[in-house]
Amino acid sequence: MREPALIRMLPDGRRLHLHDGPIDLIIEANGEPRAVSAAYEAAARRFVSILDELCEELPLLRSHARKNAKRPRGAVAERMFAAVEPYCEQTFITPMAAVAGSVAEAILESMTVPATLERAYVNNGGDIAIHLADSHRYKIGIVERPDRPSLFGFLEISAADSIRGIATSGWRGRSFSLGIADAVTVLADSASAADAAATVIGNAVNLPDHPGVTRIPAREISADSDLGDLPVTRGVEPLSCSEMFAALDSGVRVAEALRAQGLIHSSALCIQGHTRVVSPSHAPASIESSPRSLLHG
Amino acid sequence: MPDVFPPDTVRCDACPVLCYIKRGHAGACDRYANVEGELVRVDPHILLDRAKSQGTPLVPFLEREGDWDGKILKGQETFVTAIGAGTTYPDYKPAPFIVSSEVEGVDMVTVVTEGIFSYCGVKLKIDTDRHLGPERNLVRAQGEPVGHVTTAEYGSQMLSLGGVHHLTGGNKSEGRVTCETLLDLCNGREVELTIDEGASVRVAAGRPPVVNGQREERMRVGCGSATIGMFAKQWFGKVDDVVVVDDHITGVLSEHQAGKLLGVRETGIAIQGRRSTPGRYFQVAEPGTGWGGTNISDPLTILKPFKTKFAWPHLRLLMVSTTGEQFAYYELDDALRPVEKELPEALKESVGRIRENCEPALTSVLFMGGAGGSLRAGVTENPVKLTDSVKRKLTRVTCGGAPAYIWPGGGITFMVDVTRMPENAFGYVPTPALVAPIEFTLKKNDYALLGGHVDYVRPLADVLKEKERQRQLVSHAQNPWPLKPHIGSSGS
């Protein structure tokens, strides 16, 4: 039985909550009250059909993206495809790697077109699309272990930065990862680009064939996973410092390369309490680690 | 369905993604799962209904359309538990539900969250006189160490299971099995445990323990000596001497202090075993499953001949076990030998009373955990103030509506009887750690004073409107109603 999409204001009266199947969005817009309500209404209108649109092309979105292959038709699906396209020749990647960021981005766009907002965000389970006008800013906290919440770092993004998307990937998260990072957070020009890059960097934080890492073919956990028989990480035993550094090194190399290509702005990579940050040297917005993580690392 | 999927894979039709969900797994949304081949919504959020009697414990609440007639919410009081509330992610955001409800004119606030506890364990009290194993020895489940034998208490053996060292300090399999064992025990399921150099036990909360395949029935009322002390007055004048047979301490009325005080005459009785103090004997026989936990079936085997200097013909003697399950009555013949006779009416009552004072042997499971700083931060901006408020009894802590005992000292370390919580109140995360519900209830103005997330407080009626994820249960009859305002400075 199909459940209807949920559209409601959260009890604080400020934030909008949209939920449909696996999509769960928390949205907040700031600006003139009339603009905010117009934006929320537009978001809700756009939202109700978005899951059905994606599902129409689900088999294609779950298969390995290839250049010159058949491209998806839907606007969100096209965004997903474009986000993973830069990676598809080097690695196995499906447009699903960017689904959360792309949905967030599409909803945010539907809000900013009809209304003039000071700032707004659409948070799709940690993959966030942001809008900033003029001199407005967002302060953002970063968590390394979704299951053991504690803030390890924060960053501030202002309108002048080009950053409009944040995404996090890790083996403990809801989506599968081929790597062993607890969390890889990426800042990029768009949420869809951040989402795809976080997946790619997360996969690269790895120790191939390490006996302390439990991997299971994705299909054994989720029958119709887009990752098929690829081994996804289900457990990581405590690692020695040199092992953690080796895993982080391999992730950092990929993150540096993506930054050099302009695919990402910066990234924070976390594994078992150790964090490495890849960011431009003179960045006005960069990820700062709190003293707590310095104690660990 | 493609034939590559196992036969008990289900296809979820709750949304157009139409996930194929394998048995024991959840769909892409984490809200629908395949439980034993059935598609089940897995996140019901449990509300407790205050009811005078326990009645039917489970009232479905719009789980399927049309099942529910809407009666409960109108007439009765409702308490929102933390079961299925979900944890805030991360916890320094306000807890998922901060609910206000007016009770007897006082504005109460309940902060509801599910805590993730890697510092947690269970304390088991197993009612048995049998030797389960040496103190400090390891307790294992599926061969993995999950805890240890701790002290023997009155009529029972305590085991301590779990704790952070077994959960996260050992190897992966130790952590996983520990988590599984704790989860099963907390959710009322039976668990098999083996003790190094000791017994194997099957235990479940609120049920009789099974020790080496043998089910325990009753706890003894006390040791043999204590039983003499308790019943001496009832025996005085109706019988000349009483022996309470016990593997631990066998008691003899005429020699015991309690008998002496009443003026019971010396009878010349002589007992096998090692005399401890007057009227108290150790090791009258070997341990076993006979009288009073000994191996004897004929109680006369522990008696030596009566001393002729003191004994007399027709002397009346009662022998009884510590549970009253076995008893025999004798009178001495002219040669001062005991001859079994029918138990006189006057003594039947006292034997019956021993029996009725032996309570059913059970296993009790107390979950013990500590509310960490970040969990407390979900309640207030200044976590230490919550600790302080709990210690001053301004804030009541409950787990799934069940009362929790708070340890003195630092932090909020609590214990709760899992049988008083709703079914399946516990979950786990693969860390491994247990997920347990925890609710903090206090007056609204006290909440504001301790820096609570007042802006997030929602009226109860508002929470109840979100029917889709809720389940209504009748509260446990023995639990005080969590919202009853007897706490705090103005309390009665």
Boltz contact constraints between the chains, C-beta under 6 A:
constraints:
  - contact:
      token1: [A, 3]
      token2: [B, 14]
      max_distance: 6.0
  - contact:
      token1: [A, 11]
      token2: [B, 458]
      max_distance: 6.0
  - contact:
      token1: [A, 21]
      token2: [B, 15]
      max_distance: 6.0
  - contact:
      token1: [A, 21]
      token2: [B, 17]
      max_distance: 6.0
  - contact:
      token1: [A, 21]
      token2: [B, 29]
      max_distance: 6.0
  - contact:
      token1: [A, 22]
      token2: [B, 28]
      max_distance: 6.0
  - contact:
      token1: [A, 22]
      token2: [B, 29]
      max_distance: 6.0
  - contact:
      token1: [A, 51]
      token2: [B, 16]
      max_distance: 6.0
  - contact:
      token1: [A, 52]
      token2: [B, 16]
      max_distance: 6.0
  - contact:
      token1: [A, 55]
      token2: [B, 16]
      max_distance: 6.0
  - contact:
      token1: [A, 55]
      token2: [B, 17]
      max_distance: 6.0
  - contact:
      token1: [A, 143]
      token2: [B, 90]
      max_distance: 6.0
  - contact:
      token1: [A, 147]
      token2: [B, 429]
      max_distance: 6.0
  - contact:
      token1: [A, 147]
      token2: [B, 431]
      max_distance: 6.0
  - contact:
      token1: [A, 149]
      token2: [B, 89]
      max_distance: 6.0
  - contact:
      token1: [A, 149]
      token2: [B, 90]
      max_distance: 6.0
  - contact:
      token1: [A, 149]
      token2: [B, 91]
      max_distance: 6.0
  - contact:
      token1: [A, 149]
      token2: [B, 374]
      max_distance: 6.0
  - contact:
      token1: [A, 221]
      token2: [B, 25]
      max_distance: 6.0
  - contact:
      token1: [A, 223]
      token2: [B, 5]
      max_distance: 6.0
  - contact:
      token1: [A, 223]
      token2: [B, 9]
      max_distance: 6.0
  - contact:
      token1: [A, 223]
      token2: [B, 20]
      max_distance: 6.0
  - contact:
      token1: [A, 223]
      token2: [B, 22]
      max_distance: 6.0
  - contact:
      token1: [A, 224]
      token2: [B, 20]
      max_distance: 6.0
  - contact:
      token1: [A, 237]
      token2: [B, 172]
      max_distance: 6.0
